[in-house]
């Protein structure tokens, strides 16, 4: 689930078009592991993370050069690498807590 400041952005038509363009141009292939996935299993990741200020800058929020197509596993690894150790994403792109993830 998106952070509160980003919820309307991720529902916008501009974001939906930018996301679909990235999926199409990458042919549904994760840019890190090289595996092919359906669009529901992919996350369009912002290389420069969005925050309350830069989300309104289309050179960051919508620029294809700042977007990277990742599978869920590679996206989770990206956030682990950046010490977001409590944050993981499920197959729908929703944020889940590491403690919820380990309950299985």
Buried (B, 14 or more C-beta within 10 A) or exposed (E): EBEEEBEEBBEEEEBEEBBEBBBEEBEBBBBBEEEEBEEEBBBBBBEEEBEEEBBEEEEBBBBEEBBBBBBBBBBBBBBEEEEBEEBBBEEEBEBBEEEEBEEE
